[in-house]
Each structure stands twice: as C-alpha cells, then as structure tokens.
Amino acid sequence: MHYVLLGEHSPEICPTSNSRTRQLLLDTAADIPKIAEKCGVSILSGPWVNRQHTTVVVVEAGSSEDLDRFLVESRLPQWNSVRILPSLHLQEGIQDVQTSASLF
C-alpha cells in the first residue's frame, strides 16, 4: 500500500529555530533510508521540506505496523504531527470509481 505522510510542526519547534530539534534532525536524517529499509518501507519520493513547516514523504509499506515502526524509529512524530494518507495509484482509483455504485 502507498502512503503519503504529511508531517507538520510549529515555527517554534522547526529545526531552523530550535536547537534541540536541529540536532535531532542532523543526527537522524542520514539514517532515514536505512531505517525505512530495516522496517520494510520503501521511500518512493521525498522527504520533501518547505517553508510551510511541512514535510512530505511518499512511501510503500506492506503493513501499517511496518509504517508505524518506521515513524517511531525515524523519530519524525517527536517533532511533527504526522498525517498518514493511504493512497492508490490513479489507475487503481479509476478502477474503484468504475466498480463502485454512484450515490446520485
């Protein structure tokens, strides 16, 4: 299953303004690909960061437990509120639309 991860944090905890968060990020960032692999998660895109205090990562994981383990070990939830959006490839979404009953 594909997941879009949206991590959001406040300006006060942003690594650009908070020295503890900065050090945490510097200590863990290089290990994120290894952590993902160890947890059975494939990073498909990202992590992407922006000036909106949001991190975006697209991953593939065999189970929600694998994804949860990746999040815990990457420590992303320690300084972000993480939204997890289970997602389908567009073609799979189209198949769902074609096979589902219309509401109206």
One Martini backbone bead per residue (centre of mass of N, CA, C, O) as a GRO file, in nm:
protein
  104
    1MET     BB    1   0.100   0.035   0.019
    2HIS     BB    2   0.032   0.364  -0.011
    3TYR     BB    3   0.182   0.666   0.140
    4VAL     BB    4   0.109   0.984   0.273
    5LEU     BB    5   0.327   1.200   0.446
    6LEU     BB    6   0.238   1.456   0.693
    7GLY     BB    7   0.455   1.686   0.841
    8GLU     BB    8   0.386   1.902   1.122
    9HIS     BB    9   0.512   2.219   1.246
   10SER     BB   10   0.622   2.459   1.437
   11PRO     BB   11   0.830   2.726   1.450
   12GLU     BB   12   0.944   2.653   1.742
   13ILE     BB   13   1.036   2.341   1.631
   14CYS     BB   14   1.208   2.417   1.417
   15PRO     BB   15   1.527   2.357   1.300
   16THR     BB   16   1.575   2.676   1.244
   17SER     BB   17   1.496   2.751   1.577
   18ASN     BB   18   1.567   2.465   1.715
   19SER     BB   19   1.832   2.305   1.857
   20ARG     BB   20   1.716   2.022   1.923
   21THR     BB   21   1.585   1.963   1.651
   22ARG     BB   22   1.832   2.001   1.483
   23GLN     BB   23   1.996   1.767   1.608
   24LEU     BB   24   1.797   1.544   1.546
   25LEU     BB   25   1.805   1.576   1.241
   26LEU     BB   26   2.116   1.543   1.205
   27ASP     BB   27   2.120   1.251   1.341
   28THR     BB   28   1.881   1.109   1.137
   29ALA     BB   29   1.869   1.171   0.827
   30ALA     BB   30   2.084   0.963   0.709
   31ASP     BB   31   1.908   0.703   0.830
   32ILE     BB   32   1.628   0.682   0.692
   33PRO     BB   33   1.676   0.470   0.467
   34LYS     BB   34   1.763   0.242   0.667
   35ILE     BB   35   1.509   0.239   0.837
   36ALA     BB   36   1.313   0.172   0.615
   37GLU     BB   37   1.436  -0.096   0.529
   38LYS     BB   38   1.418  -0.237   0.810
   39CYS     BB   39   1.083  -0.185   0.807
   40GLY     BB   40   0.967  -0.227   0.505
   41VAL     BB   41   1.023   0.058   0.362
   42SER     BB   42   0.952   0.260   0.077
   43ILE     BB   43   1.094   0.532  -0.071
   44LEU     BB   44   0.951   0.724  -0.337
   45SER     BB   45   0.934   1.023  -0.196
   46GLY     BB   46   1.167   1.187  -0.050
   47PRO     BB   47   1.199   1.409   0.161
   48TRP     BB   48   1.002   1.705   0.184
   49VAL     BB   49   1.060   2.053   0.217
   50ASN     BB   50   0.936   2.368   0.367
   51ARG     BB   51   0.809   2.693   0.464
   52GLN     BB   52   0.540   2.538   0.606
   53HIS     BB   53   0.625   2.313   0.809
   54THR     BB   54   0.655   2.068   0.591
   55THR     BB   55   0.649   1.715   0.540
   56VAL     BB   56   0.706   1.498   0.251
   57VAL     BB   57   0.609   1.148   0.207
   58VAL     BB   58   0.649   0.864  -0.008
   59VAL     BB   59   0.524   0.534   0.053
   60GLU     BB   60   0.589   0.180   0.098
   61ALA     BB   61   0.384  -0.073   0.264
   62GLY     BB   62   0.278  -0.382   0.393
   63SER     BB   63   0.213  -0.228   0.671
   64SER     BB   64   0.118  -0.038   0.937
   65GLU     BB   65   0.340  -0.145   1.126
   66ASP     BB   66   0.581  -0.068   0.951
   67LEU     BB   67   0.520   0.232   0.945
   68ASP     BB   68   0.522   0.283   1.249
   69ARG     BB   69   0.815   0.192   1.295
   70PHE     BB   70   0.940   0.406   1.115
   71LEU     BB   71   0.840   0.652   1.269
   72VAL     BB   72   0.966   0.590   1.541
   73GLU     BB   73   1.269   0.552   1.439
   74SER     BB   74   1.279   0.846   1.297
   75ARG     BB   75   1.121   1.062   1.495
   76LEU     BB   76   0.905   1.243   1.356
   77PRO     BB   77   0.674   1.259   1.590
   78GLN     BB   78   0.847   1.439   1.796
   79TRP     BB   79   0.813   1.714   1.578
   80ASN     BB   80   0.539   1.595   1.452
   81SER     BB   81   0.243   1.598   1.284
   82VAL     BB   82   0.112   1.294   1.151
   83ARG     BB   83  -0.017   1.227   0.841
   84ILE     BB   84  -0.201   0.946   0.702
   85LEU     BB   85  -0.232   0.859   0.347
   86PRO     BB   86  -0.392   0.641   0.195
   87SER     BB   87  -0.295   0.530  -0.140
   88LEU     BB   88  -0.364   0.545  -0.486
   89HIS     BB   89  -0.332   0.488  -0.785
   90LEU     BB   90  -0.500   0.619  -1.036
   91GLN     BB   91  -0.588   0.349  -1.166
   92GLU     BB   92  -0.714   0.237  -0.905
   93GLY     BB   93  -0.919   0.467  -0.869
   94ILE     BB   94  -1.068   0.419  -1.132
   95GLN     BB   95  -1.162   0.133  -1.067
   96ASP     BB   96  -1.331   0.216  -0.825
   97VAL     BB   97  -1.525   0.397  -0.981
   98GLN     BB   98  -1.626   0.179  -1.185
   99THR     BB   99  -1.729  -0.033  -0.939
  100SER     BB  100  -1.898   0.175  -0.807
  101ALA     BB  101  -2.165   0.314  -0.669
  102SER     BB  102  -2.371   0.563  -0.713
  103LEU     BB  103  -2.525   0.813  -0.529
  104PHE     BB  104  -2.672   0.998  -0.788
   0.00000   0.00000   0.00000
